[in-house]
Structure formats: C-alpha cells, structure tokens
Amino acid sequence: MGAFRLEWRVAVRPEGVVYAARDASGRAVSVAMLSSGAAGDAAARDRFSAAVLEGAGVSRAPQVLASGVSASSAAWVAVASGGRGAEVFLEPVAVASRPGAGGPGYVPYWASSTSTGTSRWSWPRGSGAALAGAGSGGSNRGLVAGVVALLALVVALLLVLYFFLSGLSRQAYSTPSESPSGPGASPSAGVSPSPSPSGGSGGSSPPASPSGRDGSGEPSPEGSRSPSAPVPSVSLDEDDYGEFPVDPGNPEDLV
C-alpha cells in the first residue's frame, strides 16, 4: 500500500482494517485502511479525512508518516509503531449512539461491508521527512510510466512493420515483367505456315495418285503421268537403219 509492504492484519472493524507493515528501510509501521463500505459513504470519508489531516475527534493523535485520503477507491493512513496505532483514526468514522434509556441503537448501513478497498494506485501524502522515511512514493508511478512506454514502443514497431510490408507489396505490383527482346525472341517471327494435308480453300491442287490412278482407285485413261521434262529426239538417216525394216508409208502395201 503506497510505499509500505503489508505483513499481516492486526484488527478488523466495520470502519476498516489495521495492518502491520514495514517501510522501505524495514522500519515497522501501523497502517489503517477504510473498509469498502465506509469508503463508499461520503460522510464517513470526510470524518476519516478530518481525523487524519486535522486530528479531529482523535485524542493524542500519533504522527502521520503518510496517508492517502484523496483516492476514490481507498483511504488509508500510516503511523510509526511503538505508540498508539493507526486504529485511532478509525474511531471518529463510526457514529456513536447517543445514550438514552430504551432508545434503539444506530448502526451504519455499511457496517456489514468489512472488506478493504483497493489501494494499488493511491499515492501517499505527508511531510517531506515522513515520505523520506517511508521510501519513494513514486514506485507505482514509475511502473505506470514503464508500461505506457512499452506499449508505445510496441505500437511504433507495428506501424513500422505495416508500412514496410505495404511498400514491398506496392513495389511488387507496380514493376512490369521484362519481355525478351532481340532477334529470334518471337518463335513465330519469319516462319511461314506449313500447308495443311487436308483439302480446303486455298487453291492447293490435290496430290497426284500413284501409278496413274485417280482418286477412285481406277487407272487413269491417259496412262501414267507424263514426265515433266521433254524427251529428247534423235534424227536418223536411211543409212543408219541397216538391216532393220523400214516402216512403210502406206499400211496397205504390207498386204
């Protein structure tokens, strides 16, 4: 609680709880803390604050080392051990019943709420010497600052990572792929299409059938296909015939 390390409970009352504690130097102190019910009652908190800060309603009040009466969640006070403990500051919180014969007793509505409130973020108040003896009161404040700095560092790292990855993605999408250049790059450049073996439009003549046959398989009336090159002719004289018979000019002369 504050700069003090609580060790055990000394007393439990409807107004609050008294603890035995030690400060940073190991000195024994007594700490009183309002209960959750009394801390939720504005009038009870005012009476406790007046007792701690002004000594109202406390006879022979001990010296206050540190206190936290402005916190909304908890109110506490610490005094040095060896004399009257911190429980004397809880006495003015309870409203004493007026003496009377046969009158009903008065009990605060929060009397059954004896659990203590949280005081994790409460800061001690007191004189400079008392705070020096109690130790540094800014330990919790330093912890909060460290947590905030760590969160800020994590957020900064996440932002840097986000912008780095987004830049890489934009660069990958904006860079065009390099197309191959130079002679022979296009496989279809300078290559004429080969003629289709099947017949079709284009004026191509059908292939010649072998052995002088047409497409129906019958021999062609013209016989075999004449060679494309001209046949050479040789002229012979009558002396060259020799003993070979001469072709008669009129076939009737042979009869």
PyRosetta script that sets phi, psi and omega in degrees:
from pyrosetta import init, pose_from_sequence

init()
pose = pose_from_sequence("MGAFRLEWRVAVRPEGVVYAARDASGRAVSVAMLSSGAAGDAAARDRFSAAVLEGAGVSRAPQVLASGVSASSAAWVAVASGGRGAEVFLEPVAVASRPGAGGPGYVPYWASSTSTGTSRWSWPRGSGAALAGAGSGGSNRGLVAGVVALLALVVALLLVLYFFLSGLSRQAYSTPSESPSGPGASPSAGVSPSPSPSGGSGGSSPPASPSGRDGSGEPSPEGSRSPSAPVPSVSLDEDDYGEFPVDPGNPEDLV")
pose.set_psi(1, 113.7)
pose.set_omega(1, -175.9)
pose.set_phi(2, 63.9)
pose.set_psi(2, -127.3)
pose.set_omega(2, 178.3)
pose.set_phi(3, -96.6)
pose.set_psi(3, 11.9)
pose.set_omega(3, -175.1)
pose.set_phi(4, -111.7)
pose.set_psi(4, 147.6)
pose.set_omega(4, 178.2)
pose.set_phi(5, -106.3)
pose.set_psi(5, 113.7)
pose.set_omega(5, -178.2)
pose.set_phi(6, -73.8)
pose.set_psi(6, 140.6)
pose.set_omega(6, -178.5)
pose.set_phi(7, -110.6)
pose.set_psi(7, -53.1)
pose.set_omega(7, 178.7)
pose.set_phi(8, -157.2)
pose.set_psi(8, 167.6)
pose.set_omega(8, 177.8)
pose.set_phi(9, -85.3)
pose.set_psi(9, 135.6)
pose.set_omega(9, 177.2)
pose.set_phi(10, -97.9)
pose.set_psi(10, -42.3)
pose.set_omega(10, -178.1)
pose.set_phi(11, -153.1)
pose.set_psi(11, 149.1)
pose.set_omega(11, 177.2)
pose.set_phi(12, -125.5)
pose.set_psi(12, 124.5)
pose.set_omega(12, -179.3)
pose.set_phi(13, -131.0)
pose.set_psi(13, 163.6)
pose.set_omega(13, 176.2)
pose.set_phi(14, -60.5)
pose.set_psi(14, -29.6)
pose.set_omega(14, -179.3)
pose.set_phi(15, -77.3)
pose.set_psi(15, -27.1)
pose.set_omega(15, -178.3)
pose.set_phi(16, 170.9)
pose.set_psi(16, -170.1)
pose.set_omega(16, -176.2)
pose.set_phi(17, -125.2)
pose.set_psi(17, 140.9)
pose.set_omega(17, 177.9)
pose.set_phi(18, -107.9)
pose.set_psi(18, 131.6)
pose.set_omega(18, -178.6)
pose.set_phi(19, -119.2)
pose.set_psi(19, 149.6)
pose.set_omega(19, 165.8)
pose.set_phi(20, -93.2)
pose.set_psi(20, 129.9)
pose.set_omega(20, -174.1)
pose.set_phi(21, -142.0)
pose.set_psi(21, 177.3)
pose.set_omega(21, 177.5)
pose.set_phi(22, -138.8)
pose.set_psi(22, 148.4)
pose.set_omega(22, 177.7)
pose.set_phi(23, -89.5)
pose.set_psi(23, -171.6)
pose.set_omega(23, -176.1)
pose.set_phi(24, -65.7)
pose.set_psi(24, -28.0)
pose.set_omega(24, 179.4)
pose.set_phi(25, -87.4)
pose.set_psi(25, -0.5)
pose.set_omega(25, 179.6)
pose.set_phi(26, 90.4)
pose.set_psi(26, 5.5)
pose.set_omega(26, -180.0)
pose.set_phi(27, -75.9)
pose.set_psi(27, 139.1)
pose.set_omega(27, -179.2)
pose.set_phi(28, -75.1)
pose.set_psi(28, 135.1)
pose.set_omega(28, 178.6)
pose.set_phi(29, -135.3)
pose.set_psi(29, 164.8)
pose.set_omega(29, 176.6)
pose.set_phi(30, -116.6)
pose.set_psi(30, 129.2)
pose.set_omega(30, -176.1)
pose.set_phi(31, -122.2)
pose.set_psi(31, 129.7)
pose.set_omega(31, 175.4)
pose.set_phi(32, -115.3)
pose.set_psi(32, 135.7)
pose.set_omega(32, -177.8)
pose.set_phi(33, -132.4)
pose.set_psi(33, 135.3)
pose.set_omega(33, 179.3)
pose.set_phi(34, -64.9)
pose.set_psi(34, 147.4)
pose.set_omega(34, 175.0)
pose.set_phi(35, -72.4)
pose.set_psi(35, 165.8)
pose.set_omega(35, -179.6)
pose.set_phi(36, -64.0)
pose.set_psi(36, -34.5)
pose.set_omega(36, 178.4)
pose.set_phi(37, -68.4)
pose.set_psi(37, -45.5)
pose.set_omega(37, 179.6)
pose.set_phi(38, -68.6)
pose.set_psi(38, -34.8)
pose.set_omega(38, 179.0)
pose.set_phi(39, -67.3)
pose.set_psi(39, -25.8)
pose.set_omega(39, 178.0)
pose.set_phi(40, -83.3)
pose.set_psi(40, -7.0)
pose.set_omega(40, 178.2)
pose.set_phi(41, -98.9)
pose.set_psi(41, 118.7)
pose.set_omega(41, -177.2)
pose.set_phi(42, -62.1)
pose.set_psi(42, -38.7)
pose.set_omega(42, -179.6)
pose.set_phi(43, -66.3)
pose.set_psi(43, -40.6)
pose.set_omega(43, 178.6)
pose.set_phi(44, -65.7)
pose.set_psi(44, -38.3)
pose.set_omega(44, 177.6)
pose.set_phi(45, -65.6)
pose.set_psi(45, -39.4)
pose.set_omega(45, 178.6)
pose.set_phi(46, -64.4)
pose.set_psi(46, -40.4)
pose.set_omega(46, 179.2)
pose.set_phi(47, -66.0)
pose.set_psi(47, -39.3)
pose.set_omega(47, 178.1)
pose.set_phi(48, -66.4)
pose.set_psi(48, -41.5)
pose.set_omega(48, 179.4)
pose.set_phi(49, -64.2)
pose.set_psi(49, -41.2)
pose.set_omega(49, 178.8)
pose.set_phi(50, -65.2)
pose.set_psi(50, -37.0)
pose.set_omega(50, 179.3)
pose.set_phi(51, -68.3)
pose.set_psi(51, -38.1)
pose.set_omega(51, -177.9)
pose.set_phi(52, -75.6)
pose.set_psi(52, -46.6)
pose.set_omega(52, -173.7)
pose.set_phi(53, -82.7)
pose.set_psi(53, -33.9)
pose.set_omega(53, -174.7)
pose.set_phi(54, -117.6)
pose.set_psi(54, -9.3)
pose.set_omega(54, -177.2)
pose.set_phi(55, 74.6)
pose.set_psi(55, 20.4)
pose.set_omega(55, -178.7)
pose.set_phi(56, -67.6)
pose.set_psi(56, 127.8)
pose.set_omega(56, 177.9)
pose.set_phi(57, 78.1)
pose.set_psi(57, 8.7)
pose.set_omega(57, -178.7)
pose.set_phi(58, -121.4)
pose.set_psi(58, 121.3)
pose.set_omega(58, 176.4)
pose.set_phi(59, -90.6)
pose.set_psi(59, 133.7)
pose.set_omega(59, -178.7)
pose.set_phi(60, 52.0)
pose.set_psi(60, 57.7)
pose.set_omega(60, -178.4)
pose.set_phi(61, -67.0)
pose.set_psi(61, 134.1)
pose.set_omega(61, 177.5)
pose.set_phi(62, -71.5)
pose.set_psi(62, 165.6)
pose.set_omega(62, 179.9)
pose.set_phi(63, -72.8)
pose.set_psi(63, 130.3)
pose.set_omega(63, -179.1)
pose.set_phi(64, -85.0)
pose.set_psi(64, 123.1)
pose.set_omega(64, 176.5)
pose.set_phi(65, -81.3)
pose.set_psi(65, -44.6)
pose.set_omega(65, 179.6)
pose.set_phi(66, -160.4)
pose.set_psi(66, 157.9)
pose.set_omega(66, -179.8)
pose.set_phi(67, -154.4)
pose.set_psi(67, 161.2)
pose.set_omega(67, 175.2)
pose.set_phi(68, -142.3)
pose.set_psi(68, 87.3)
pose.set_omega(68, -176.5)
pose.set_phi(69, -106.2)
pose.set_psi(69, -6.9)
pose.set_omega(69, -178.4)
pose.set_phi(70, -93.8)
pose.set_psi(70, -9.3)
pose.set_omega(70, -179.7)
pose.set_phi(71, -70.5)
pose.set_psi(71, 140.3)
pose.set_omega(71, -178.7)
pose.set_phi(72, -77.5)
pose.set_psi(72, -22.8)
pose.set_omega(72, -176.1)
pose.set_phi(73, -92.2)
pose.set_psi(73, -27.7)
pose.set_omega(73, -175.7)
pose.set_phi(74, -156.1)
pose.set_psi(74, 153.9)
pose.set_omega(74, 175.5)
pose.set_phi(75, -134.3)
pose.set_psi(75, 133.9)
pose.set_omega(75, -175.4)
pose.set_phi(76, -150.5)
pose.set_psi(76, 166.1)
pose.set_omega(76, 178.6)
pose.set_phi(77, -148.3)
pose.set_psi(77, 145.8)
pose.set_omega(77, -180.0)
pose.set_phi(78, -127.0)
pose.set_psi(78, 133.6)
pose.set_omega(78, 177.4)
pose.set_phi(79, -130.7)
pose.set_psi(79, 162.4)
pose.set_omega(79, 178.9)
pose.set_phi(80, -73.5)
pose.set_psi(80, 144.3)
pose.set_omega(80, 178.3)
pose.set_phi(81, -78.1)
pose.set_psi(81, 163.7)
pose.set_omega(81, 179.7)
pose.set_phi(82, 110.9)
pose.set_psi(82, -20.1)
pose.set_omega(82, 177.7)
pose.set_phi(83, -125.1)
pose.set_psi(83, -140.2)
pose.set_omega(83, 175.9)
pose.set_phi(84, -71.2)
pose.set_psi(84, 135.1)
pose.set_omega(84, -176.5)
pose.set_phi(85, -80.6)
pose.set_psi(85, -179.4)
pose.set_omega(85, -178.1)
pose.set_phi(86, -72.4)
pose.set_psi(86, -7.3)
pose.set_omega(86, -179.7)
pose.set_phi(87, -67.7)
pose.set_psi(87, -17.6)
pose.set_omega(87, -179.9)
pose.set_phi(88, -65.8)
pose.set_psi(88, -22.9)
pose.set_omega(88, 179.6)
pose.set_phi(89, -82.3)
pose.set_psi(89, -9.2)
pose.set_omega(89, 175.5)
pose.set_phi(90, -87.3)
pose.set_psi(90, -18.1)
pose.set_omega(90, -176.4)
pose.set_phi(91, -64.5)
pose.set_psi(91, -41.6)
pose.set_omega(91, 179.5)
pose.set_phi(92, -69.2)
pose.set_psi(92, -14.7)
pose.set_omega(92, -178.0)
pose.set_phi(93, -68.4)
pose.set_psi(93, -40.2)
pose.set_omega(93, 179.8)
pose.set_phi(94, -76.1)
pose.set_psi(94, 137.1)
pose.set_omega(94, 177.7)
pose.set_phi(95, -90.2)
pose.set_psi(95, 115.6)
pose.set_omega(95, -178.2)
pose.set_phi(96, -73.4)
pose.set_psi(96, 142.2)
pose.set_omega(96, 178.1)
pose.set_phi(97, -74.6)
pose.set_psi(97, 138.1)
pose.set_omega(97, 177.7)
pose.set_phi(98, -71.2)
pose.set_psi(98, 135.6)
pose.set_omega(98, -179.8)
pose.set_phi(99, -66.7)
pose.set_psi(99, 137.1)
pose.set_omega(99, 178.7)
pose.set_phi(100, -169.9)
pose.set_psi(100, 150.1)
pose.set_omega(100, -177.9)
pose.set_phi(101, -79.1)
pose.set_psi(101, 122.7)
pose.set_omega(101, 175.0)
pose.set_phi(102, 71.1)
pose.set_psi(102, 7.5)
pose.set_omega(102, 179.5)
pose.set_phi(103, -80.4)
pose.set_psi(103, 151.3)
pose.set_omega(103, 179.1)
pose.set_phi(104, -71.7)
pose.set_psi(104, 147.0)
pose.set_omega(104, 176.7)
pose.set_phi(105, -80.5)
pose.set_psi(105, 153.5)
pose.set_omega(105, -178.3)
pose.set_phi(106, -107.9)
pose.set_psi(106, 129.1)
pose.set_omega(106, 177.5)
pose.set_phi(107, -129.3)
pose.set_psi(107, 128.1)
pose.set_omega(107, 179.0)
pose.set_phi(108, -60.7)
pose.set_psi(108, 151.2)
pose.set_omega(108, -178.8)
pose.set_phi(109, -67.6)
pose.set_psi(109, -21.2)
pose.set_omega(109, -178.7)
pose.set_phi(110, -95.1)
pose.set_psi(110, 10.1)
pose.set_omega(110, -174.6)
pose.set_phi(111, -63.1)
pose.set_psi(111, -27.5)
pose.set_omega(111, -178.7)
pose.set_phi(112, -82.3)
pose.set_psi(112, -11.8)
pose.set_omega(112, -179.9)
pose.set_phi(113, -92.7)
pose.set_psi(113, 84.8)
pose.set_omega(113, -176.2)
pose.set_phi(114, -95.1)
pose.set_psi(114, -1.6)
pose.set_omega(114, 179.1)
pose.set_phi(115, -71.7)
pose.set_psi(115, 149.2)
pose.set_omega(115, -177.5)
pose.set_phi(116, -83.5)
pose.set_psi(116, 150.8)
pose.set_omega(116, 175.0)
pose.set_phi(117, -81.3)
pose.set_psi(117, 167.5)
pose.set_omega(117, 179.2)
pose.set_phi(118, -80.8)
pose.set_psi(118, 142.2)
pose.set_omega(118, -179.7)
pose.set_phi(119, -133.3)
pose.set_psi(119, 31.1)
pose.set_omega(119, -174.5)
pose.set_phi(120, -65.8)
pose.set_psi(120, -38.4)
pose.set_omega(120, -175.3)
pose.set_phi(121, -108.0)
pose.set_psi(121, 22.3)
pose.set_omega(121, 177.6)
pose.set_phi(122, -86.8)
pose.set_psi(122, 147.2)
pose.set_omega(122, -176.0)
pose.set_phi(123, -111.9)
pose.set_psi(123, 139.9)
pose.set_omega(123, -179.0)
pose.set_phi(124, -72.7)
pose.set_psi(124, 149.1)
pose.set_omega(124, 175.1)
pose.set_phi(125, -124.7)
pose.set_psi(125, 145.2)
pose.set_omega(125, 179.0)
pose.set_phi(126, 162.4)
pose.set_psi(126, -175.6)
pose.set_omega(126, -179.7)
pose.set_phi(127, -72.8)
pose.set_psi(127, 165.8)
pose.set_omega(127, -178.8)
pose.set_phi(128, -63.3)
pose.set_psi(128, -40.6)
pose.set_omega(128, 179.7)
pose.set_phi(129, -66.1)
pose.set_psi(129, -39.8)
pose.set_omega(129, -179.7)
pose.set_phi(130, -66.2)
pose.set_psi(130, -40.8)
pose.set_omega(130, 179.4)
pose.set_phi(131, -69.0)
pose.set_psi(131, -34.0)
pose.set_omega(131, 177.1)
pose.set_phi(132, -66.3)
pose.set_psi(132, -38.3)
pose.set_omega(132, 177.4)
pose.set_phi(133, -71.0)
pose.set_psi(133, -31.2)
pose.set_omega(133, -179.3)
pose.set_phi(134, -80.3)
pose.set_psi(134, -13.4)
pose.set_omega(134, -178.5)
pose.set_phi(135, 102.1)
pose.set_psi(135, -179.0)
pose.set_omega(135, -178.3)
pose.set_phi(136, -72.0)
pose.set_psi(136, 125.2)
pose.set_omega(136, 179.8)
pose.set_phi(137, -88.2)
pose.set_psi(137, -3.1)
pose.set_omega(137, -178.0)
pose.set_phi(138, -98.7)
pose.set_psi(138, 20.3)
pose.set_omega(138, -179.6)
pose.set_phi(139, -65.1)
pose.set_psi(139, -43.3)
pose.set_omega(139, 178.2)
pose.set_phi(140, -66.1)
pose.set_psi(140, -37.4)
pose.set_omega(140, 179.0)
pose.set_phi(141, -64.1)
pose.set_psi(141, -39.7)
pose.set_omega(141, 176.5)
pose.set_phi(142, -65.3)
pose.set_psi(142, -35.8)
pose.set_omega(142, 177.4)
pose.set_phi(143, -64.6)
pose.set_psi(143, -42.7)
pose.set_omega(143, 178.7)
pose.set_phi(144, -63.0)
pose.set_psi(144, -42.7)
pose.set_omega(144, 179.3)
pose.set_phi(145, -63.0)
pose.set_psi(145, -39.2)
pose.set_omega(145, 178.2)
pose.set_phi(146, -64.9)
pose.set_psi(146, -41.2)
pose.set_omega(146, 179.1)
pose.set_phi(147, -64.7)
pose.set_psi(147, -42.5)
pose.set_omega(147, 179.5)
pose.set_phi(148, -63.7)
pose.set_psi(148, -41.8)
pose.set_omega(148, 178.7)
pose.set_phi(149, -63.9)
pose.set_psi(149, -39.2)
pose.set_omega(149, 178.4)
pose.set_phi(150, -64.6)
pose.set_psi(150, -42.1)
pose.set_omega(150, 178.2)
pose.set_phi(151, -64.2)
pose.set_psi(151, -40.5)
pose.set_omega(151, 178.5)
pose.set_phi(152, -63.5)
pose.set_psi(152, -38.8)
pose.set_omega(152, 178.4)
pose.set_phi(153, -65.0)
pose.set_psi(153, -41.8)
pose.set_omega(153, 179.2)
pose.set_phi(154, -63.7)
pose.set_psi(154, -42.4)
pose.set_omega(154, 179.2)
pose.set_phi(155, -63.6)
pose.set_psi(155, -41.4)
pose.set_omega(155, 178.9)
pose.set_phi(156, -62.9)
pose.set_psi(156, -42.2)
pose.set_omega(156, 178.3)
pose.set_phi(157, -63.6)
pose.set_psi(157, -39.6)
pose.set_omega(157, 178.4)
pose.set_phi(158, -64.9)
pose.set_psi(158, -39.3)
pose.set_omega(158, 178.6)
pose.set_phi(159, -65.5)
pose.set_psi(159, -43.2)
pose.set_omega(159, 178.8)
pose.set_phi(160, -61.8)
pose.set_psi(160, -43.3)
pose.set_omega(160, 178.9)
pose.set_phi(161, -63.7)
pose.set_psi(161, -38.8)
pose.set_omega(161, -179.9)
pose.set_phi(162, -64.3)
pose.set_psi(162, -47.7)
pose.set_omega(162, -179.4)
pose.set_phi(163, -66.4)
pose.set_psi(163, -35.2)
pose.set_omega(163, 178.8)
pose.set_phi(164, -64.4)
pose.set_psi(164, -47.2)
pose.set_omega(164, -179.5)
pose.set_phi(165, -67.7)
pose.set_psi(165, -37.7)
pose.set_omega(165, 178.3)
pose.set_phi(166, -65.9)
pose.set_psi(166, -36.7)
pose.set_omega(166, 176.1)
pose.set_phi(167, -64.6)
pose.set_psi(167, -40.6)
pose.set_omega(167, 177.5)
pose.set_phi(168, -63.3)
pose.set_psi(168, -41.3)
pose.set_omega(168, -179.5)
pose.set_phi(169, -66.6)
pose.set_psi(169, -40.6)
pose.set_omega(169, 178.0)
pose.set_phi(170, -65.2)
pose.set_psi(170, -39.3)
pose.set_omega(170, 179.1)
pose.set_phi(171, -65.3)
pose.set_psi(171, -38.1)
pose.set_omega(171, 179.9)
pose.set_phi(172, -66.9)
pose.set_psi(172, -37.1)
pose.set_omega(172, -178.4)
pose.set_phi(173, -81.1)
pose.set_psi(173, -26.4)
pose.set_omega(173, -176.4)
pose.set_phi(174, -86.0)
pose.set_psi(174, -21.8)
pose.set_omega(174, -178.0)
pose.set_phi(175, -80.8)
pose.set_psi(175, 117.0)
pose.set_omega(175, 179.6)
pose.set_phi(176, -73.7)
pose.set_psi(176, 152.6)
pose.set_omega(176, 177.9)
pose.set_phi(177, -76.9)
pose.set_psi(177, 134.9)
pose.set_omega(177, -176.8)
pose.set_phi(178, -75.1)
pose.set_psi(178, 127.6)
pose.set_omega(178, 178.7)
pose.set_phi(179, -90.4)
pose.set_psi(179, 142.1)
pose.set_omega(179, 179.8)
pose.set_phi(180, -65.5)
pose.set_psi(180, 137.8)
pose.set_omega(180, -178.8)
pose.set_phi(181, -123.8)
pose.set_psi(181, 165.3)
pose.set_omega(181, 177.5)
pose.set_phi(182, 108.5)
pose.set_psi(182, 170.9)
pose.set_omega(182, -179.6)
pose.set_phi(183, -66.3)
pose.set_psi(183, 142.6)
pose.set_omega(183, 178.5)
pose.set_phi(184, 79.0)
pose.set_psi(184, 9.4)
pose.set_omega(184, -178.4)
pose.set_phi(185, -71.3)
pose.set_psi(185, -41.5)
pose.set_omega(185, -179.0)
pose.set_phi(186, -89.9)
pose.set_psi(186, 124.4)
pose.set_omega(186, -177.9)
pose.set_phi(187, -67.3)
pose.set_psi(187, -20.0)
pose.set_omega(187, -176.3)
pose.set_phi(188, -98.4)
pose.set_psi(188, -0.1)
pose.set_omega(188, -176.8)
pose.set_phi(189, -73.5)
pose.set_psi(189, 133.0)
pose.set_omega(189, 174.2)
pose.set_phi(190, 72.0)
pose.set_psi(190, 13.3)
pose.set_omega(190, -178.6)
pose.set_phi(191, -113.5)
pose.set_psi(191, 120.5)
pose.set_omega(191, 179.3)
pose.set_phi(192, -83.2)
pose.set_psi(192, 144.1)
pose.set_omega(192, -179.5)
pose.set_phi(193, -68.3)
pose.set_psi(193, 139.0)
pose.set_omega(193, 178.9)
pose.set_phi(194, -75.4)
pose.set_psi(194, 144.4)
pose.set_omega(194, -179.3)
pose.set_phi(195, -66.3)
pose.set_psi(195, 143.7)
pose.set_omega(195, -179.7)
pose.set_phi(196, -76.4)
pose.set_psi(196, 137.2)
pose.set_omega(196, 179.5)
pose.set_phi(197, -68.2)
pose.set_psi(197, -23.2)
pose.set_omega(197, -178.8)
pose.set_phi(198, -83.1)
pose.set_psi(198, 150.6)
pose.set_omega(198, -179.3)
pose.set_phi(199, -70.4)
pose.set_psi(199, 152.0)
pose.set_omega(199, -179.8)
pose.set_phi(200, 178.4)
pose.set_psi(200, -172.8)
pose.set_omega(200, 179.9)
pose.set_phi(201, -70.9)
pose.set_psi(201, 142.0)
pose.set_omega(201, -179.3)
pose.set_phi(202, 145.9)
pose.set_psi(202, -6.9)
pose.set_omega(202, 175.6)
pose.set_phi(203, 77.3)
pose.set_psi(203, 12.8)
pose.set_omega(203, -179.7)
pose.set_phi(204, -79.6)
pose.set_psi(204, 135.7)
pose.set_omega(204, -178.1)
pose.set_phi(205, -78.4)
pose.set_psi(205, 144.7)
pose.set_omega(205, 178.7)
pose.set_phi(206, -66.0)
pose.set_psi(206, 150.9)
pose.set_omega(206, -179.2)
pose.set_phi(207, -66.3)
pose.set_psi(207, 146.8)
pose.set_omega(207, -178.7)
pose.set_phi(208, -73.1)
pose.set_psi(208, 137.6)
pose.set_omega(208, 179.6)
pose.set_phi(209, -79.7)
pose.set_psi(209, 139.8)
pose.set_omega(209, -178.5)
pose.set_phi(210, -68.3)
pose.set_psi(210, 155.3)
pose.set_omega(210, 175.5)
pose.set_phi(211, 60.8)
pose.set_psi(211, 30.6)
pose.set_omega(211, 176.6)
pose.set_phi(212, 66.6)
pose.set_psi(212, 28.7)
pose.set_omega(212, -179.5)
pose.set_phi(213, -105.2)
pose.set_psi(213, 145.7)
pose.set_omega(213, 176.7)
pose.set_phi(214, -87.3)
pose.set_psi(214, -170.8)
pose.set_omega(214, -175.9)
pose.set_phi(215, -68.3)
pose.set_psi(215, -21.4)
pose.set_omega(215, -178.5)
pose.set_phi(216, -83.6)
pose.set_psi(216, -2.7)
pose.set_omega(216, 179.2)
pose.set_phi(217, 92.4)
pose.set_psi(217, -6.5)
pose.set_omega(217, 179.7)
pose.set_phi(218, -86.9)
pose.set_psi(218, 149.2)
pose.set_omega(218, 178.1)
pose.set_phi(219, -65.5)
pose.set_psi(219, 143.9)
pose.set_omega(219, -178.4)
pose.set_phi(220, -73.4)
pose.set_psi(220, 138.2)
pose.set_omega(220, -179.6)
pose.set_phi(221, -64.3)
pose.set_psi(221, -20.6)
pose.set_omega(221, -177.9)
pose.set_phi(222, -87.9)
pose.set_psi(222, 2.8)
pose.set_omega(222, -179.8)
pose.set_phi(223, 79.6)
pose.set_psi(223, -157.5)
pose.set_omega(223, -178.5)
pose.set_phi(224, -74.1)
pose.set_psi(224, 160.1)
pose.set_omega(224, -177.1)
pose.set_phi(225, -69.2)
pose.set_psi(225, 130.7)
pose.set_omega(225, 179.5)
pose.set_phi(226, -68.1)
pose.set_psi(226, 145.3)
pose.set_omega(226, 179.7)
pose.set_phi(227, -66.7)
pose.set_psi(227, 150.8)
pose.set_omega(227, -178.3)
pose.set_phi(228, -74.5)
pose.set_psi(228, -28.1)
pose.set_omega(228, -179.9)
pose.set_phi(229, -84.3)
pose.set_psi(229, 142.7)
pose.set_omega(229, 179.6)
pose.set_phi(230, -67.8)
pose.set_psi(230, 142.6)
pose.set_omega(230, 178.8)
pose.set_phi(231, -81.7)
pose.set_psi(231, 127.0)
pose.set_omega(231, -179.4)
pose.set_phi(232, -71.4)
pose.set_psi(232, 141.5)
pose.set_omega(232, 177.4)
pose.set_phi(233, -111.1)
pose.set_psi(233, 140.5)
pose.set_omega(233, -178.4)
pose.set_phi(234, -118.7)
pose.set_psi(234, 126.1)
pose.set_omega(234, 178.7)
pose.set_phi(235, -84.8)
pose.set_psi(235, 135.3)
pose.set_omega(235, -178.6)
pose.set_phi(236, -117.2)
pose.set_psi(236, 142.4)
pose.set_omega(236, 174.5)
pose.set_phi(237, -86.5)
pose.set_psi(237, 168.1)
pose.set_omega(237, 179.7)
pose.set_phi(238, -67.5)
pose.set_psi(238, -28.7)
pose.set_omega(238, 179.4)
pose.set_phi(239, -70.1)
pose.set_psi(239, -21.8)
pose.set_omega(239, -177.0)
pose.set_phi(240, -80.9)
pose.set_psi(240, -13.4)
pose.set_omega(240, -177.7)
pose.set_phi(241, -69.1)
pose.set_psi(241, -36.6)
pose.set_omega(241, -178.4)
pose.set_phi(242, 67.8)
pose.set_psi(242, -128.1)
pose.set_omega(242, -177.8)
pose.set_phi(243, -86.5)
pose.set_psi(243, -0.6)
pose.set_omega(243, -179.7)
pose.set_phi(244, -72.3)
pose.set_psi(244, 136.7)
pose.set_omega(244, 179.6)
pose.set_phi(245, -66.9)
pose.set_psi(245, 148.6)
pose.set_omega(245, -179.0)
pose.set_phi(246, -93.1)
pose.set_psi(246, 138.0)
pose.set_omega(246, 179.4)
pose.set_phi(247, -66.0)
pose.set_psi(247, 120.4)
pose.set_omega(247, -179.7)
pose.set_phi(248, -66.2)
pose.set_psi(248, 149.7)
pose.set_omega(248, 178.7)
pose.set_phi(249, -72.5)
pose.set_psi(249, -32.3)
pose.set_omega(249, 179.5)
pose.set_phi(250, -118.5)
pose.set_psi(250, 124.2)
pose.set_omega(250, -178.9)
pose.set_phi(251, -64.5)
pose.set_psi(251, -20.6)
pose.set_omega(251, -179.0)
pose.set_phi(252, -71.6)
pose.set_psi(252, -20.9)
pose.set_omega(252, 179.7)
pose.set_phi(253, -67.9)
pose.set_psi(253, -16.9)
pose.set_omega(253, -178.6)
pose.set_phi(254, -79.1)
pose.set_psi(254, -17.8)
pose.set_omega(254, -177.6)
pose.set_phi(255, -77.2)
pose.dump_pdb("model.pdb")
